[in-house]
Amino acid sequence: MKLTRTADLWWKTAVVYCLDVETFRDGDGDGCGDFRGLTQKIDYLDRLGVTCIWLMPFYPSPDRDDGYDITDFYGVDPRLGTLGDFVEFVRTARDRGMRVIADLVVNHTSDRHPWFQDARSGRDSRHRDWYVWADEPPPDGPKGVVFPDKEDSLWQYDEHTGQYYLHRFYKHQPDLNVANPEVRDEIARIMGFWMELGLSGFRVDAVPFMLETDGQADASRLPDPHDYLADLRAFLSRRNGEAVLLGEVNLPYADTMAFYGGEQGDELTMCFDFVGMQKMYLALARRVARPLAEALRERPAPPKDGHWATFVRNHDELTLDRLSDAEREEVFQAFGPEENMQLYGRGLRRRLPPMLDGDPKRLKMVYSLLFSLPGTPVLFYGEEIGMGEDLRAEGRLAVRTPMQWRPGPGAGFSDADPSRFPGQVVEGRYGPDRVSAAAQRRDPGSLLSWIGMLTRRYRENPELAWGDLDILDTGTDQVLAHRCSREGGTVVALHNFSQDPVEARLTLDELDSSWLLTDLLVDGTTEVASDGTAVVRLDGYGCRWLRPVPRDQALPD
Ligand code: NOJ
């Protein structure tokens, strides 16, 4: 593997960590997380092995969609600090070798954004055409309400000007009109601004919605959505050759591929693997690896320098919308049977540990899977210590509770009175007295220690990120065995989805009995027979990462 190349295409071996500044760490004692608090915790993230921090929206906002409703794209919400605090944070992260990306939310603004305030002031206003207006909701317009608990239409009537405006999400989030060249220029300006302040790219919110122009009247003006996305990527690369676009595209694989930009690979750098994530939960629910194995076999390789971004949990509902109704019901029954655990009829508002009844072996197996499958692993804050959800909180906020740094009522998140926190700290079995970073840091058997080891092994074995993927047959349905090979190097990983110990039979044609399979996560070796077969033993929910090495060099680096 050419080391220069692995460094240039840094995202392929990155460990991404998503956090909300508001709930991560309060540095000034007012009860709200802020950039100063986050900066104090950079060494924690560095020790964990994080190489790229993804900031959820931190811009000024009325906070009616947890910051995804922005009133100023060029500022920092005063509750979280100042632009100066932001720059100090980015600078400190870079000093530790970490890059920073941030949410780019330009499908819509808040309805309190000055552009929209102006737009709705009159049909001739300066910013009227920055949004999408219609006399009547067009029959050929976009379909599908995203938040069916709160909205029943994508169009909201504006009394003052007598037209409807489009809102893909909540009605307080009017959609920007990307058919307007001024809007496209402004989006580039926003990106340029934050890149100048040190960002290495963006997680692009709601990409297909941002690009959609269905049902709009003036078709001649509309850019081809994919040309436009390629333009944005080209602009970004001109400003900073190492910058990435990590896109939220929750579509079947074939449709998602279009957002990488076809064979040229000139649009998004990475797309989240929503399909693989959902099939993984189905496999967990069934205790059988096949649904995930099938998804991985179907998953196309991204073009050129593109890469999948893999995840177990993100900040939204754990969406199961790519499963059939019957499959979704299976996952609901296994992991969230109560109505209060489900959301929008399509997802769960739980974190993984409570779904797995806190089973440490099973949890560790899932994260081993995350770090061994090809794709850039993306962690959501608190996953590394096994935080649970708070079902008392509204909707998706159940999984966005304050980070649990240490035991005690404020969880080390803040010294202020907890009534001033942005959300309640989790209580009970997953509360800070039982689940905290401070306690796990001192425990070599903790989830935190395990994930720290996984980040190191994943980066030390670049075949996992760069290699060609093969799903291997093991003669047992419970086990997912996959192999990543590149330039003569191979890593084989096995994961047992069932609670029972199993023996998995591997056939590695190029090997014979002069080879051994050496464990990368624990000490151990497995014999290879003269015909290249090996029998690998796995505990219930066990996992192993193996590297073939010649018998006389049985200890790999
Ligand atoms: C997708 C984000 O992940 C979600 O949290 C947000 O509510 C919507 N986009 C609207 O911005």
Residues whose N, C-alpha, C, O or C-beta is under 5 A from the ligand:
A	BS01	NOJ	D65 Y68 F169 D205 A206 D316
